[in-house]
């Protein structure tokens, strides 16, 4: 959580600085978001290429490098009230 707060703080400081010197952000928001998407996709390539280079099974690379979610374990939803247990739905 701390890195996210530091990132937000840095962004706020840069925004204040831009406002004080009366300039706009150097990149339109859509272009910036596409660039961020590229970063997220690009950081998935090295583990896959490394597993190919070392001839490791792809499943090992997937489980160890790519599969874990960046925010940790995501919450799981609860079944609606009155629904049968999951084992009985078969």
MOPAC internal coordinates of N, CA, C and O (Angstrom, degrees):
PM7 1SCF
backbone

  N    0.0000 0     0.00 0     0.00 0    0    0    0
  C    1.4440 1     0.00 0     0.00 0    1    0    0
  C    1.5254 1   111.37 1     0.00 0    2    1    0
  O    1.2310 1   120.73 1   145.66 1    3    2    1
  N    1.3206 1   116.21 1   -34.34 1    3    2    1
  C    1.4570 1   120.35 1  -177.62 1    5    3    2
  C    1.5375 1   112.00 1   -60.60 1    6    5    3
  O    1.2310 1   119.06 1   136.25 1    7    6    5
  N    1.3631 1   119.40 1   -43.75 1    7    6    5
  C    1.4702 1   118.21 1   178.48 1    9    7    6
  C    1.5345 1   112.76 1   -60.67 1   10    9    7
  O    1.2310 1   120.34 1   145.98 1   11   10    9
  N    1.3360 1   116.96 1   -34.02 1   11   10    9
  C    1.4613 1   119.63 1   179.55 1   13   11   10
  C    1.5263 1   110.72 1   -67.90 1   14   13   11
  O    1.2310 1   120.71 1   139.81 1   15   14   13
  N    1.3231 1   116.25 1   -40.19 1   15   14   13
  C    1.4598 1   119.59 1   178.43 1   17   15   14
  C    1.5277 1   110.82 1   -67.72 1   18   17   15
  O    1.2310 1   120.14 1   140.62 1   19   18   17
  N    1.3275 1   117.35 1   -39.38 1   19   18   17
  C    1.4597 1   120.17 1   176.78 1   21   19   18
  C    1.5243 1   111.13 1   -63.59 1   22   21   19
  O    1.2310 1   120.57 1   139.22 1   23   22   21
  N    1.3206 1   116.51 1   -40.78 1   23   22   21
  C    1.4610 1   120.85 1   178.23 1   25   23   22
  C    1.5258 1   110.80 1   -63.81 1   26   25   23
  O    1.2310 1   120.65 1   135.81 1   27   26   25
  N    1.3243 1   116.37 1   -44.19 1   27   26   25
  C    1.4583 1   120.20 1   177.76 1   29   27   26
  C    1.5256 1   110.58 1   -61.84 1   30   29   27
  O    1.2310 1   120.36 1   135.94 1   31   30   29
  N    1.3206 1   116.92 1   -44.06 1   31   30   29
  C    1.4654 1   120.84 1   178.65 1   33   31   30
  C    1.5241 1   112.11 1   -61.54 1   34   33   31
  O    1.2310 1   120.45 1   137.24 1   35   34   33
  N    1.3238 1   116.75 1   -42.76 1   35   34   33
  C    1.4622 1   120.06 1   178.46 1   37   35   34
  C    1.5229 1   110.44 1   -63.05 1   38   37   35
  O    1.2310 1   120.59 1   138.08 1   39   38   37
  N    1.3320 1   116.47 1   -41.92 1   39   38   37
  C    1.4555 1   120.18 1   178.14 1   41   39   38
  C    1.5181 1   112.03 1   -62.41 1   42   41   39
  O    1.2310 1   120.60 1   138.70 1   43   42   41
  N    1.3355 1   116.45 1   -41.30 1   43   42   41
  C    1.4584 1   119.94 1   177.83 1   45   43   42
  C    1.5252 1   111.61 1   -63.84 1   46   45   43
  O    1.2310 1   120.42 1   138.52 1   47   46   45
  N    1.3348 1   116.80 1   -41.48 1   47   46   45
  C    1.4728 1   119.98 1   178.22 1   49   47   46
  C    1.5203 1   111.38 1   -62.53 1   50   49   47
  O    1.2310 1   120.38 1   136.80 1   51   50   49
  N    1.3173 1   116.88 1   -43.20 1   51   50   49
  C    1.4682 1   120.34 1   178.69 1   53   51   50
  C    1.5225 1   109.95 1   -64.62 1   54   53   51
  O    1.2310 1   120.18 1   139.78 1   55   54   53
  N    1.3345 1   117.25 1   -40.22 1   55   54   53
  C    1.4598 1   120.32 1   177.64 1   57   55   54
  C    1.5162 1   112.39 1   -61.67 1   58   57   55
  O    1.2310 1   120.40 1   137.21 1   59   58   57
  N    1.3326 1   116.85 1   -42.79 1   59   58   57
  C    1.4592 1   120.84 1   177.59 1   61   59   58
  C    1.5250 1   110.24 1   -63.49 1   62   61   59
  O    1.2310 1   120.67 1   137.17 1   63   62   61
  N    1.3321 1   116.33 1   -42.83 1   63   62   61
  C    1.4635 1   120.60 1   178.68 1   65   63   62
  C    1.5246 1   110.90 1   -60.62 1   66   65   63
  O    1.2310 1   120.27 1   133.04 1   67   66   65
  N    1.3369 1   117.09 1   -46.96 1   67   66   65
  C    1.4688 1   120.71 1   178.06 1   69   67   66
  C    1.5244 1   110.65 1   -58.40 1   70   69   67
  O    1.2310 1   120.30 1   139.14 1   71   70   69
  N    1.3295 1   117.03 1   -40.86 1   71   70   69
  C    1.4576 1   120.68 1   179.99 1   73   71   70
  C    1.5312 1   111.16 1   -65.91 1   74   73   71
  O    1.2310 1   120.31 1   138.99 1   75   74   73
  N    1.3253 1   117.02 1   -41.01 1   75   74   73
  C    1.4639 1   120.79 1  -179.02 1   77   75   74
  C    1.5194 1   112.60 1   -66.23 1   78   77   75
  O    1.2310 1   120.35 1   142.42 1   79   78   77
  N    1.3259 1   116.94 1   -37.58 1   79   78   77
  C    1.4730 1   119.38 1   179.78 1   81   79   78
  C    1.5250 1   111.26 1   -91.53 1   82   81   79
  O    1.2310 1   120.58 1  -175.11 1   83   82   81
  N    1.3409 1   116.50 1     4.89 1   83   82   81
  C    1.4587 1   122.97 1   173.38 1   85   83   82
  C    1.5367 1   113.27 1    60.54 1   86   85   83
  O    1.2310 1   120.75 1  -131.37 1   87   86   85
  N    1.3204 1   116.17 1    48.63 1   87   86   85
  C    1.4669 1   121.10 1   174.54 1   89   87   86
  C    1.5222 1   108.47 1  -124.89 1   90   89   87
  O    1.2310 1   121.31 1   -20.52 1   91   90   89
  N    1.3200 1   115.11 1   159.48 1   91   90   89
  C    1.4585 1   120.16 1   176.62 1   93   91   90
  C    1.5153 1   109.04 1   -94.64 1   94   93   91
  O    1.2310 1   121.19 1   -16.01 1   95   94   93
  N    1.3032 1   115.33 1   163.99 1   95   94   93
  C    1.4680 1   120.76 1   176.48 1   97   95   94
  C    1.5273 1   108.62 1   -57.29 1   98   97   95
  O    1.2310 1   119.97 1   -40.01 1   99   98   97
  N    1.3331 1   117.66 1   139.99 1   99   98   97
  C    1.4669 1   119.85 1  -175.89 1  101   99   98
  C    1.5234 1   114.55 1   -68.50 1  102  101   99
  O    1.2310 1   119.38 1   164.44 1  103  102  101
  N    1.3100 1   118.79 1   -15.56 1  103  102  101
  C    1.4649 1   120.26 1  -178.64 1  105  103  102
  C    1.5204 1   109.52 1  -129.37 1  106  105  103
  O    1.2310 1   120.42 1   -46.13 1  107  106  105
  N    1.3272 1   116.81 1   133.87 1  107  106  105
  C    1.4725 1   118.08 1   174.24 1  109  107  106
  C    1.5259 1   109.94 1   -61.14 1  110  109  107
  O    1.2310 1   119.55 1   -31.39 1  111  110  109
  N    1.3170 1   118.46 1   148.61 1  111  110  109
  C    1.4624 1   121.29 1  -174.98 1  113  111  110
  C    1.5313 1   114.55 1   -54.93 1  114  113  111
  O    1.2310 1   119.32 1   140.54 1  115  114  113
  N    1.3257 1   118.90 1   -39.46 1  115  114  113
  C    1.4619 1   119.77 1  -178.55 1  117  115  114
  C    1.5198 1   110.52 1   -64.55 1  118  117  115
  O    1.2310 1   120.35 1   137.39 1  119  118  117
  N    1.3083 1   116.94 1   -42.61 1  119  118  117
  C    1.4647 1   120.17 1   179.57 1  121  119  118
  C    1.5290 1   109.95 1   -65.26 1  122  121  119
  O    1.2310 1   120.41 1   139.84 1  123  122  121
  N    1.3233 1   116.82 1   -40.16 1  123  122  121
  C    1.4625 1   120.06 1   179.12 1  125  123  122
  C    1.5218 1   110.93 1   -63.82 1  126  125  123
  O    1.2310 1   120.07 1   138.79 1  127  126  125
  N    1.3267 1   117.47 1   -41.21 1  127  126  125
  C    1.4598 1   119.96 1   179.83 1  129  127  126
  C    1.5212 1   111.94 1   -68.16 1  130  129  127
  O    1.2310 1   120.12 1   142.94 1  131  130  129
  N    1.3176 1   117.38 1   -37.06 1  131  130  129
  C    1.4609 1   120.15 1   176.67 1  133  131  130
  C    1.5257 1   109.57 1   -65.03 1  134  133  131
  O    1.2310 1   120.41 1   141.18 1  135  134  133
  N    1.3210 1   116.83 1   -38.82 1  135  134  133
  C    1.4644 1   120.22 1   176.57 1  137  135  134
  C    1.5191 1   112.03 1   -63.47 1  138  137  135
  O    1.2310 1   120.41 1   138.66 1  139  138  137
  N    1.3255 1   116.81 1   -41.34 1  139  138  137
  C    1.4625 1   119.97 1   177.12 1  141  139  138
  C    1.5235 1   111.39 1   -64.32 1  142  141  139
  O    1.2310 1   120.39 1   141.05 1  143  142  141
  N    1.3277 1   116.86 1   -38.95 1  143  142  141
  C    1.4601 1   119.87 1   175.92 1  145  143  142
  C    1.5266 1   110.24 1   -61.19 1  146  145  143
  O    1.2310 1   120.73 1   138.75 1  147  146  145
  N    1.3230 1   116.22 1   -41.25 1  147  146  145
  C    1.4616 1   120.05 1   177.17 1  149  147  146
  C    1.5210 1   112.30 1   -60.84 1  150  149  147
  O    1.2310 1   120.60 1   141.34 1  151  150  149
  N    1.3183 1   116.46 1   -38.66 1  151  150  149
  C    1.4695 1   120.36 1   177.58 1  153  151  150
  C    1.5274 1   110.08 1   -63.42 1  154  153  151
  O    1.2310 1   120.61 1   133.57 1  155  154  153
  N    1.3439 1   116.44 1   -46.43 1  155  154  153
  C    1.4670 1   119.56 1  -179.07 1  157  155  154
  C    1.5262 1   111.53 1   -62.92 1  158  157  155
  O    1.2310 1   120.04 1   139.88 1  159  158  157
  N    1.3252 1   117.54 1   -40.12 1  159  158  157
  C    1.4624 1   120.36 1   178.25 1  161  159  158
  C    1.5262 1   110.21 1   -70.10 1  162  161  159
  O    1.2310 1   120.90 1   137.70 1  163  162  161
  N    1.3270 1   115.89 1   -42.30 1  163  162  161
  C    1.4589 1   120.01 1  -177.63 1  165  163  162
  C    1.5121 1   114.01 1   -63.62 1  166  165  163
  O    1.2310 1   120.06 1   148.28 1  167  166  165
  N    1.3164 1   117.49 1   -31.72 1  167  166  165
  C    1.4635 1   118.59 1  -179.60 1  169  167  166
  C    1.5223 1   112.30 1   -75.25 1  170  169  167
  O    1.2310 1   120.11 1   173.73 1  171  170  169
  N    1.3210 1   117.39 1    -6.27 1  171  170  169
  C    1.4584 1   120.42 1   175.77 1  173  171  170
  C    1.5304 1   112.16 1   -86.99 1  174  173  171
  O    1.2310 1   119.92 1   162.09 1  175  174  173
  N    1.3287 1   117.75 1   -17.91 1  175  174  173
  C    1.4575 1   120.67 1  -177.09 1  177  175  174
  C    1.5366 1   114.59 1   -71.30 1  178  177  175
  O    1.2310 1   118.33 1   134.17 1  179  178  177
  N    1.3297 1   120.79 1   -45.83 1  179  178  177
  C    1.4701 1   119.62 1  -176.84 1  181  179  178
  C    1.5319 1   114.99 1   -54.53 1  182  181  179
  O    1.2310 1   118.45 1   135.83 1  183  182  181
  N    1.3499 1   120.56 1   -44.17 1  183  182  181
  C    1.4658 1   118.06 1   178.74 1  185  183  182
  C    1.5376 1   112.71 1   -61.88 1  186  185  183
  O    1.2310 1   120.56 1   141.70 1  187  186  185
  N    1.3299 1   116.53 1   -38.30 1  187  186  185
  C    1.4616 1   119.66 1  -179.79 1  189  187  186
  C    1.5306 1   110.25 1   -68.45 1  190  189  187
  O    1.2310 1   120.32 1   134.74 1  191  190  189
  N    1.3222 1   116.99 1   -45.26 1  191  190  189
  C    1.4666 1   120.61 1   179.10 1  193  191  190
  C    1.5225 1   110.38 1   -64.34 1  194  193  191
  O    1.2310 1   120.05 1   140.97 1  195  194  193
  N    1.3229 1   117.50 1   -39.03 1  195  194  193
  C    1.4644 1   121.23 1   178.06 1  197  195  194
  C    1.5258 1   110.69 1   -61.89 1  198  197  195
  O    1.2310 1   120.12 1   137.80 1  199  198  197
  N    1.3309 1   117.38 1   -42.20 1  199  198  197
  C    1.4633 1   119.61 1   179.51 1  201  199  198
  C    1.5250 1   111.22 1   -66.49 1  202  201  199
  O    1.2310 1   120.23 1   144.95 1  203  202  201
  N    1.3394 1   117.17 1   -35.05 1  203  202  201
  C    1.4646 1   120.27 1   177.20 1  205  203  202
  C    1.5236 1   109.46 1   -68.61 1  206  205  203
  O    1.2310 1   120.53 1   136.23 1  207  206  205
  N    1.3285 1   116.60 1   -43.77 1  207  206  205
  C    1.4729 1   121.39 1  -178.40 1  209  207  206
  C    1.5320 1   110.83 1   -63.04 1  210  209  207
  O    1.2310 1   120.53 1   138.71 1  211  210  209
  N    1.3313 1   116.59 1   -41.29 1  211  210  209
  C    1.4607 1   120.79 1  -179.45 1  213  211  210
  C    1.5253 1   112.65 1   -87.26 1  214  213  211
  O    1.2310 1   120.62 1  -177.76 1  215  214  213
  N    1.3289 1   116.42 1     2.24 1  215  214  213
  C    1.4632 1   123.42 1  -179.35 1  217  215  214
  C    1.5244 1   111.92 1    56.57 1  218  217  215
  O    1.2310 1   121.10 1  -144.13 1  219  218  217
  N    1.3251 1   115.49 1    35.87 1  219  218  217
  C    1.4644 1   120.67 1   174.78 1  221  219  218
  C    1.5239 1   108.02 1   -83.28 1  222  221  219
  O    1.2310 1   120.00 1   -28.96 1  223  222  221
  N    1.3109 1   117.61 1   151.04 1  223  222  221
  C    1.4593 1   118.78 1   177.68 1  225  223  222
  C    1.5340 1   111.21 1   -61.15 1  226  225  223
  O    1.2310 1   120.82 1   -38.04 1  227  226  225
  N    1.3105 1   116.03 1   141.96 1  227  226  225
  C    1.4585 1   120.49 1  -178.17 1  229  227  226
  C    1.5288 1   111.13 1   -61.48 1  230  229  227
  O    1.2310 1   120.07 1   145.57 1  231  230  229
  N    1.3306 1   117.48 1   -34.43 1  231  230  229
  C    1.4625 1   120.39 1  -179.35 1  233  231  230
  C    1.5272 1   110.86 1   -61.88 1  234  233  231
  O    1.2310 1   120.32 1   143.17 1  235  234  233
  N    1.3283 1   116.99 1   -36.83 1  235  234  233
  C    1.4591 1   119.58 1   179.73 1  237  235  234
  C    1.5281 1   109.99 1   -64.94 1  238  237  235
  O    1.2310 1   120.32 1   135.27 1  239  238  237
  N    1.3212 1   117.00 1   -44.73 1  239  238  237
  C    1.4505 1   120.02 1   179.15 1  241  239  238
  C    1.5228 1   110.39 1   -63.56 1  242  241  239
  O    1.2310 1   119.93 1   138.90 1  243  242  241
  N    1.3263 1   117.73 1   -41.10 1  243  242  241
  C    1.4604 1   121.13 1  -179.45 1  245  243  242
  C    1.5236 1   111.07 1   -62.16 1  246  245  243
  O    1.2310 1   120.13 1   134.65 1  247  246  245
  N    1.3203 1   117.36 1   -45.35 1  247  246  245
  C    1.4624 1   120.38 1  -176.91 1  249  247  246
  C    1.5179 1   112.15 1   -70.46 1  250  249  247
  O    1.2310 1   120.38 1   144.51 1  251  250  249
  N    1.3322 1   116.88 1   -35.49 1  251  250  249
  C    1.4572 1   119.91 1  -174.03 1  253  251  250
  C    1.5201 1   113.67 1   -89.08 1  254  253  251
  O    1.2310 1   119.80 1   149.67 1  255  254  253
  N    1.3199 1   117.98 1   -30.33 1  255  254  253
  C    1.4549 1   119.87 1  -171.26 1  257  255  254
  C    1.5175 1   114.58 1  -113.37 1  258  257  255
  O    1.2310 1   120.01 1   133.57 1  259  258  257
  N    1.3050 1   117.58 1   -46.43 1  259  258  257
  C    1.4511 1   120.30 1  -168.86 1  261  259  258
  C    1.5213 1   112.37 1   -96.29 1  262  261  259
  O    1.2310 1   119.89 1   138.91 1  263  262  261
  N    1.3287 1   117.82 1   -41.09 1  263  262  261
  C    1.4524 1   121.55 1  -171.46 1  265  263  262
  C    1.5270 1   114.67 1   -63.64 1  266  265  263
  O    1.2310 1   117.89 1   138.51 1  267  266  265
  N    1.3412 1   121.63 1   -41.49 1  267  266  265
  C    1.4689 1   118.87 1  -176.62 1  269  267  266
  C    1.5269 1   110.99 1   -58.18 1  270  269  267
  O    1.2310 1   120.69 1   -45.99 1  271  270  269
  N    1.3086 1   116.28 1   134.01 1  271  270  269
  C    1.4585 1   121.50 1  -178.23 1  273  271  270
  C    1.5198 1   109.40 1   -75.86 1  274  273  271
  O    1.2310 1   120.47 1   -34.78 1  275  274  273
  N    1.3178 1   116.71 1   145.22 1  275  274  273
  C    1.4553 1   120.92 1  -175.98 1  277  275  274
  C    1.5293 1   113.31 1   -66.08 1  278  277  275
  O    1.2310 1   119.75 1   159.29 1  279  278  277
  N    1.3394 1   118.08 1   -20.71 1  279  278  277
  C    1.4517 1   120.79 1   178.74 1  281  279  278
  C    1.5247 1   112.38 1  -101.18 1  282  281  279
  O    1.2310 1   119.66 1  -169.43 1  283  282  281
  N    1.3248 1   118.26 1    10.57 1  283  282  281
  C    1.4578 1   121.20 1  -178.25 1  285  283  282
  C    1.5190 1   110.68 1    86.58 1  286  285  283
  O    1.2310 1   120.28 1    23.18 1  287  286  285
  N    1.3021 1   117.07 1  -156.82 1  287  286  285
  C    1.4617 1   121.36 1  -179.17 1  289  287  286
  C    1.5226 1   109.58 1   -72.06 1  290  289  287
  O    1.2310 1   121.09 1   -50.31 1  291  290  289
  N    1.3053 1   115.51 1   129.69 1  291  290  289
  C    1.4545 1   120.25 1   178.42 1  293  291  290
  C    1.5168 1   109.71 1   -85.57 1  294  293  291
  O    1.2310 1   120.06 1   -29.79 1  295  294  293
  N    1.3330 1   117.48 1   150.21 1  295  294  293
  C    1.4647 1   119.73 1  -179.74 1  297  295  294
  C    1.5248 1   111.10 1   -67.73 1  298  297  295
  O    1.2310 1   121.11 1   -32.47 1  299  298  297
  N    1.3041 1   115.48 1   147.53 1  299  298  297
  C    1.4578 1   121.33 1   177.94 1  301  299  298
  C    1.5211 1   108.22 1  -104.39 1  302  301  299
  O    1.2310 1   120.72 1   -39.76 1  303  302  301
  N    1.3295 1   116.24 1   140.24 1  303  302  301
  C    1.4570 1   121.16 1  -179.18 1  305  303  302
  C    1.5190 1   111.42 1   -73.16 1  306  305  303
  O    1.2310 1   120.72 1   -22.88 1  307  306  305
  N    1.2872 1   116.24 1   157.12 1  307  306  305
  C    1.4629 1   122.97 1   176.77 1  309  307  306
  C    1.5241 1   108.39 1   -96.84 1  310  309  307
  O    1.2310 1   120.12 1   -35.32 1  311  310  309
  N    1.3430 1   117.38 1   144.68 1  311  310  309
  C    1.4696 1   118.67 1   176.73 1  313  311  310
  C    1.5289 1   109.95 1   -65.94 1  314  313  311
  O    1.2310 1   120.40 1   -27.71 1  315  314  313
  N    1.3310 1   116.83 1   152.29 1  315  314  313
  C    1.4683 1   119.24 1   179.19 1  317  315  314
  C    1.5257 1   111.00 1   -61.00 1  318  317  315
  O    1.2310 1   121.13 1   -29.18 1  319  318  317
  N    1.3164 1   115.45 1   150.82 1  319  318  317
  C    1.4603 1   120.75 1   179.21 1  321  319  318
  C    1.5292 1   110.27 1   -61.79 1  322  321  319
  O    1.2310 1   120.39 1   -44.84 1  323  322  321
  N    1.3257 1   116.86 1   135.16 1  323  322  321
  C    1.4354 1   121.45 1   178.18 1  325  323  322
  C    1.5274 1   114.30 1    88.44 1  326  325  323
  O    1.2310 1   119.93 1   176.83 1  327  326  325
  N    1.3363 1   117.74 1    -3.17 1  327  326  325
  C    1.4692 1   119.33 1   178.66 1  329  327  326
  C    1.5327 1   109.18 1   -82.49 1  330  329  327
  O    1.2310 1   120.13 1   -27.53 1  331  330  329
  N    1.3294 1   117.35 1   152.47 1  331  330  329
  C    1.4663 1   119.52 1   179.26 1  333  331  330
  C    1.5209 1   110.70 1   -66.92 1  334  333  331
  O    1.2310 1   119.69 1   -24.84 1  335  334  333
  N    1.3219 1   118.20 1   155.16 1  335  334  333
  C    1.4646 1   120.83 1   177.85 1  337  335  334
  C    1.5190 1   110.40 1   -60.02 1  338  337  335
  O    1.2310 1   119.46 1   -26.20 1  339  338  337
  N    1.3441 1   118.64 1   153.80 1  339  338  337
  C    1.4585 1   122.18 1  -177.15 1  341  339  338
  C    1.5347 1   113.32 1   -56.69 1  342  341  339
  O    1.2310 1   119.13 1   145.78 1  343  342  341
  N    1.3289 1   119.27 1   -34.22 1  343  342  341
  C    1.4704 1   121.18 1  -178.68 1  345  343  342
  C    1.5304 1   111.07 1   -66.87 1  346  345  343
  O    1.2310 1   119.91 1   150.71 1  347  346  345
  N    1.3104 1   117.78 1   -29.29 1  347  346  345
  C    1.4575 1   121.29 1  -177.44 1  349  347  346
  C    1.5245 1   113.02 1   -84.74 1  350  349  347
  O    1.2310 1   120.02 1   171.54 1  351  350  349
  N    1.3397 1   117.56 1    -8.46 1  351  350  349
  C    1.4618 1   119.85 1  -177.51 1  353  351  350
  C    1.5150 1   112.49 1   -80.29 1  354  353  351
  O    1.2310 1   118.33 1   156.54 1  355  354  353
  N    1.3192 1   120.80 1   -23.46 1  355  354  353
  C    1.4419 1   131.12 1   179.95 1  357  355  354
  C    1.4256 1   118.02 1    -1.01 1  358  357  355
  O    1.2310 1   120.10 1   180.00 1  359  358  357

